[in-house]
């Protein structure tokens, strides 16, 4: 019973965080909010900035690429923060954050994946539903090369956000609904294609 109550409380908190994120779409400072949410999502926050990006791009499709750029910049700054938290503040900050989200098991899996894929995992995770904060914290904790990490984060997150912005600029409302309904499947397929590409390159070596 206690476990069920904790799970319900967690779901309720996530729902409130989702609506809080989406509510910024109507705010005069929405673009600053987009940057901020993209930044904290890459380090400590559970709700992806795509939600706000999609809402803003729908309202102003002519600015969709601008929103994608803001989202990319915020996420890259947040990736740096996540890396620093993992490298310098793992016990005091990163571990409590991961435990709060019940993500310690995922973190241990990511450690194993990093040993196999290295920076390639950052490229893959930037497209997929894997919580990006786990990747950034793990990269810092494991001491991955910072310059390579940031470049991979910029490339993968930028590709994801600009893809969304470009699609909404072209497809409008109907495409927005489709993307929202199937977003996790889309990112999963793209992530699998990236993995296949890495495997193909490895087999050709």
C-alpha positions as CSV (number, residue, x, y, z in Angstrom):
1,X,0.0,0.0,0.0
2,X,2.8,2.4,0.9
3,X,4.6,1.7,-2.4
4,X,1.3,2.4,-4.3
5,X,0.9,5.7,-2.5
6,X,4.5,6.7,-3.3
7,X,4.0,5.8,-7.0
8,X,0.8,7.8,-7.1
9,X,2.5,10.8,-5.5
10,X,5.3,10.5,-8.0
11,X,2.9,10.4,-11.0
12,X,1.0,13.4,-9.5
13,X,4.3,15.4,-9.2
14,X,5.3,14.6,-12.7
15,X,1.9,15.6,-14.0
16,X,2.2,19.0,-12.3
17,X,5.7,19.4,-13.7
18,X,4.3,18.7,-17.2
19,X,1.5,21.2,-16.9
20,X,3.9,23.8,-15.4
21,X,6.2,23.3,-18.4
22,X,3.4,23.6,-20.9
23,X,1.9,26.7,-19.3
24,X,5.0,28.7,-20.2
25,X,3.9,28.6,-23.9
26,X,1.5,31.5,-23.1
27,X,4.0,33.6,-21.1
28,X,5.7,36.7,-22.6
29,X,9.0,35.3,-21.5
30,X,8.4,31.9,-23.1
31,X,11.7,31.8,-25.1
32,X,13.7,32.4,-21.9
33,X,11.6,29.6,-20.2
34,X,12.4,27.3,-23.1
35,X,16.1,27.9,-22.6
36,X,15.9,27.4,-18.9
37,X,13.8,24.2,-19.1
38,X,16.1,22.8,-21.8
39,X,19.0,23.6,-19.5
40,X,17.7,22.0,-16.3
41,X,16.2,19.0,-18.2
42,X,19.8,18.0,-19.2
43,X,20.9,18.1,-15.6
44,X,18.1,17.6,-13.0
45,X,14.6,18.1,-14.4
46,X,12.3,15.2,-15.5
47,X,10.2,16.9,-18.2
48,X,11.7,17.1,-21.7
49,X,11.8,20.6,-23.3
50,X,10.2,19.2,-26.5
51,X,6.8,19.8,-25.0
52,X,7.3,23.5,-24.8
53,X,9.2,23.6,-28.1
54,X,6.3,21.9,-29.9
55,X,3.7,24.3,-28.3
56,X,5.7,27.4,-29.3
57,X,6.5,26.2,-32.8
58,X,2.8,25.5,-33.3
59,X,1.9,29.1,-32.3
60,X,4.6,30.7,-34.4
61,X,5.7,28.2,-37.1
62,X,7.8,31.0,-38.7
63,X,10.0,31.0,-35.6
64,X,10.2,27.3,-35.1
65,X,13.9,27.1,-36.1
66,X,14.6,29.9,-33.6
67,X,12.9,27.9,-30.9
68,X,15.0,24.9,-31.9
69,X,18.2,26.9,-31.6
70,X,17.2,28.2,-28.2
71,X,16.4,24.7,-27.0
72,X,19.7,23.4,-28.3
73,X,21.7,26.1,-26.6
74,X,19.9,25.5,-23.3
75,X,20.3,21.8,-23.5
76,X,24.0,22.1,-24.3
77,X,24.6,24.4,-21.3
78,X,22.6,22.0,-19.2
79,X,24.7,19.1,-20.4
80,X,27.8,21.0,-19.2
81,X,26.1,21.4,-15.8
82,X,25.2,17.8,-15.6
83,X,28.7,16.8,-16.5
84,X,30.1,19.0,-13.7
85,X,27.6,17.7,-11.2
86,X,28.7,14.1,-12.1
87,X,32.4,14.9,-11.9
88,X,32.5,17.2,-8.8
89,X,29.3,16.7,-6.9
90,X,28.2,13.1,-7.4
91,X,27.7,12.1,-3.8
92,X,26.2,15.4,-2.6
93,X,24.0,16.3,-5.6
94,X,23.9,13.7,-8.4
95,X,23.2,10.6,-6.3
96,X,20.3,12.2,-4.4
97,X,18.8,13.4,-7.7
98,X,19.1,10.0,-9.3
99,X,17.6,8.3,-6.2
100,X,14.8,10.9,-6.1
101,X,13.8,9.8,-9.7
102,X,14.4,6.1,-9.0
103,X,17.1,6.2,-11.7
104,X,20.0,4.6,-9.9
105,X,19.5,1.3,-11.8
106,X,19.4,3.1,-15.1
107,X,22.6,5.0,-14.1
108,X,24.4,1.7,-13.5
109,X,23.2,0.4,-16.9
110,X,24.5,3.7,-18.5
111,X,27.9,3.1,-16.9
112,X,28.1,-0.3,-18.7
113,X,26.9,1.2,-22.0
114,X,29.6,4.0,-21.7
115,X,32.3,1.3,-21.4
116,X,31.0,-0.2,-24.7
117,X,30.1,2.9,-26.7
118,X,32.0,5.8,-25.2
119,X,30.9,9.1,-26.6
120,X,28.8,7.3,-29.2
121,X,26.3,6.8,-26.4
122,X,25.8,10.5,-26.1
123,X,25.0,10.7,-29.8
124,X,22.4,7.9,-29.4
125,X,20.9,9.1,-26.1
126,X,20.4,12.7,-27.4
127,X,17.8,11.3,-29.8
128,X,16.1,8.6,-27.7
129,X,13.7,8.7,-24.7
130,X,16.7,7.9,-22.3
131,X,16.7,10.7,-19.7
132,X,19.5,12.9,-20.9
133,X,20.4,14.0,-17.3
134,X,21.5,10.4,-16.6
135,X,23.8,10.5,-19.6
136,X,25.4,13.9,-18.7
137,X,25.9,13.0,-15.0
138,X,27.4,9.6,-15.9
139,X,29.7,11.2,-18.5
140,X,31.1,13.5,-15.7
141,X,31.3,10.8,-13.1
142,X,33.2,8.5,-15.5
143,X,35.5,11.3,-16.7
144,X,34.7,11.2,-20.4
145,X,36.6,13.9,-22.4
146,X,34.7,17.1,-21.9
147,X,35.2,18.6,-25.3
148,X,34.1,15.5,-27.1
149,X,31.2,15.1,-24.8
150,X,29.9,18.6,-25.4
151,X,30.3,18.3,-29.2
152,X,28.4,15.0,-29.1
153,X,25.7,16.6,-26.9
154,X,25.4,19.6,-29.2
155,X,25.2,17.5,-32.3
156,X,22.6,15.0,-31.0
157,X,20.4,17.4,-29.2
158,X,20.6,20.0,-32.0
159,X,19.6,17.3,-34.6
160,X,16.6,16.3,-32.5
161,X,15.3,19.8,-31.8
162,X,15.9,21.1,-35.3
163,X,14.2,18.0,-36.7
164,X,11.1,18.8,-34.6
165,X,11.2,22.5,-35.5
166,X,11.6,21.8,-39.2
167,X,8.7,19.3,-39.2
168,X,6.4,21.7,-37.5
169,X,7.4,24.6,-39.7
170,X,6.4,22.4,-42.7
171,X,3.5,20.3,-41.3
172,X,1.6,22.5,-38.9
173,X,-1.1,21.4,-36.6
174,X,-1.8,17.9,-38.1
175,X,1.9,17.0,-37.9
176,X,2.1,18.3,-34.3
177,X,-0.6,16.0,-33.2
178,X,1.1,13.0,-34.9
179,X,4.5,13.9,-33.4
180,X,3.0,14.2,-29.9
181,X,1.2,10.9,-30.2
182,X,4.2,8.9,-31.5
183,X,7.1,11.0,-30.2
184,X,8.7,8.2,-28.2
185,X,8.4,5.7,-31.1
186,X,9.9,8.3,-33.5
187,X,12.9,8.9,-31.3
188,X,13.3,5.2,-30.6
189,X,13.4,4.4,-34.3
190,X,15.9,7.2,-34.9
191,X,18.0,6.0,-32.0
192,X,18.0,2.4,-33.4
193,X,19.1,3.7,-36.8
194,X,22.0,5.5,-35.1
195,X,23.0,2.3,-33.3
196,X,22.8,0.4,-36.6
197,X,25.1,3.0,-38.2
198,X,27.6,2.6,-35.4
199,X,27.6,-1.2,-35.7
200,X,28.0,-0.9,-39.4
201,X,31.0,1.3,-39.1
202,X,32.5,-1.0,-36.5
203,X,32.0,-4.0,-38.7
204,X,33.7,-2.2,-41.6
205,X,36.9,-1.5,-39.5
